[in-house]
Amino acid sequence: MKIAISVPDEIFEAGEHLAQQLGLSRSQLYSDALAAYLSVRGAEAVTARLNAVYAAEDSSVDPAMARAQLKHLADEAW
């Protein structure tokens, strides 16, 4: 899809330079940058939702489960 966007001159020039260094087209550079941004923002949204759940729920480990885990860890070859 073709789009038109406005960016500050210094960002545009830095992008042009980077695209040339990487051997990418301008379109590919901006597409890759947007994909990376969306990936990070998506991960932040998931983290925020998990934080909300764990803030409202008790997430402590049952003492019997903790003992069982520690017992099995002691048997592991590190």
C-alpha positions in Angstrom: 0.0 0.0 0.0 1.3 3.4 -0.8 1.1 6.2 1.8 2.4 9.7 2.2 3.9 10.7 5.5 5.7 13.8 6.9 8.8 13.4 9.0 11.3 16.0 10.2 14.2 16.7 7.8 16.8 15.3 10.1 14.9 12.1 10.6 14.4 11.7 6.8 18.1 12.3 6.1 19.2 9.8 8.8 16.8 7.3 7.3 18.1 7.8 3.8 21.6 7.3 5.1 20.7 4.2 7.0 18.8 2.7 4.1 21.8 3.3 1.8 24.2 1.7 4.4 21.9 -1.3 4.8 21.3 -1.7 1.0 17.5 -1.3 1.6 15.0 0.8 -0.3 13.4 3.6 1.7 10.1 1.7 1.6 11.7 -1.4 3.1 13.5 0.6 5.8 10.3 2.4 6.9 8.3 -0.9 6.7 10.9 -2.7 8.9 11.0 0.2 11.4 7.2 0.2 11.7 7.1 -3.6 12.1 9.7 -3.4 14.9 7.8 -0.6 16.6 4.5 -2.5 16.5 6.2 -5.6 17.8 7.6 -3.7 20.8 4.3 -1.9 21.5 2.4 -5.2 21.2 4.7 -6.8 23.8 4.2 -3.8 26.1 0.4 -4.2 25.8 0.7 -7.9 26.8 2.9 -7.0 29.7 0.5 -4.3 30.9 -2.4 -6.8 30.7 -0.5 -9.4 32.7 0.5 -6.8 35.3 -3.1 -5.9 35.7 -4.1 -9.5 36.2 -1.3 -10.2 38.7 -2.1 -6.9 40.6 -5.6 -8.1 41.2 -4.9 -11.8 41.9 -2.7 -13.6 44.4 0.3 -15.0 42.6 2.2 -16.4 45.4 3.4 -20.0 45.1 1.8 -22.6 47.3 4.4 -23.6 49.9 4.1 -27.3 49.1 4.6 -26.6 45.4 7.7 -24.5 46.2 9.2 -27.3 48.3 8.6 -29.8 45.5 10.2 -27.5 43.0 13.2 -27.0 45.2 13.6 -30.7 45.8 13.7 -31.5 42.1 16.0 -28.6 41.4 18.5 -30.0 43.8 18.6 -33.2 41.7 19.4 -31.4 38.5 22.9 -31.4 37.0 23.8 -27.8 36.4 
